[in-house]
Amino acid sequence: MTKEIADLWSAYARRENSRVPITFACDEQVWLKVAGHTFREFYTDPVVHLRAQLEGRRWFSEHVAGDMPPEPEHCTVGVQLWMAENEFFGCEVVYQEDDYAWAMPLRWGRDDLLHYLADLDPEEQVRRESAWRMYQSLRELAEGLSFADRSVEVATPGQSTHGIFTKAAELRGLERMCLDLYEAPDFAERFLELVTDKTIARIKTWHKLTTGHEPELPMDRPFHFCDDSLQLLSAPMYERFVLPCHERLYATMATGERRLHLCGHAAQHYASLRRRLNVTTIDGPGPFVDYGRHLRELGPDFAFGAQTDHSVLEHGSEADVERMMRGMLIPQTKVPGRFQIVGFLSRQTPLRNVKACYQYGRRYGGIGGEAGSSEEMPSPDDSR
């Protein structure tokens, strides 16, 4: 299977693949179930942070069939702290025993908040982050360590963002941010500009602190970030308030391909992202998107990394999974090099549904008259 998958991705890059790639992913939900630790332990104990990723990733590679690219020579672990950016901006992070951490919004009034953000010292804030301390600890723990006959490497944090508007909404409070757009548009524009300024400064600071020198920007490489809360905005609101911030972030960071991760109902922004920002790949949208129409309208250089309905994977019957995959893999979406599907596993997702999802993806994902392969995959342990 490894050679088949390597050949599939090589063909995808050349836009010559004969079937749609179907991959799967997970995060600490699954890792912690495998390793037997709590979310609080994972977020606060570097030993648990390292062990859960190594054991969880190994379990995933042994039990989840899919078109995941071949594993690299090294076991790569990262700093998996979703609220690191919020902490950089000064938010209080709330750690729960058995669920994701979340952060409190900043409580200042509009003028005080702008002054506070303008005065933030990026290096001082990065050094205060839990992510900085976790990174240092992971580096020490990984020194000379091997796992499953591979050396362990620690990825550098702080190389992108989970979103300009998303983080602004979390810093301000979601309802207050939405009200600001209508009641105080001048404040909202300035607030988003400052969030963008400090986000860029944070990325530069992480680079400087981990390499010892300032980054040479823009870099000649692709740049990818997320902004899931865009689904809250109309297209005109996005173009006025957020698009200029996205353009500055892309233009500052890199000259290569522009990608964006968008979950939820954000199709109202696709045309602007493609035509005004030159975004060439959007990943994250679910089965409710009319992928065929957008692939046709947004041009031959545009691609989707679609996602399954994760609730169907978690709670649906096999018939539900089959219906979902048939609905996504229609002739209009099966375009070489421009469409792939990712499924996300939660801690409750049964492996039988993951297996079925991959089988039906292979069965219905053939391109150009290819039937796709419908052979039975090895039956994994379904104890989850």
Secondary structure, 3 states (H helix, E strand, C coil): CHHHHHHHHHHHHCCCCCECCEEEECCHHHHHHHHCCCHHHHHHCHHHHHHHHHHHHHHHHHHCCCCCCCCCCCEEECCCCCCHHHHHCCCCEECCCCCCCEECCCCCCHHHHHHHHHHCCHHHHHHHCHHHHHHHHHHHHHCCCEECCEEEEECCCCCCCCCHHHHHHHHHCHHHHHHHHHHCHHHHHHHHHHHHHHHHHHHHHHHHHHHCCCCCCCECCCEEEECHHHHHCCHHHHHHHHHHHHHHHHHHHECCCEEEECCCCCHHHHHHHHHCCCEEEEECCCCCCCHHHHHHHCCCCCEEEEECCHHHHHHCCHHHHHHHHHHHCCCCCCCCCCEEEEEECCCCCCHHHHHHHHHHHHHHCECCCCCCCCCCCCCCCCCC
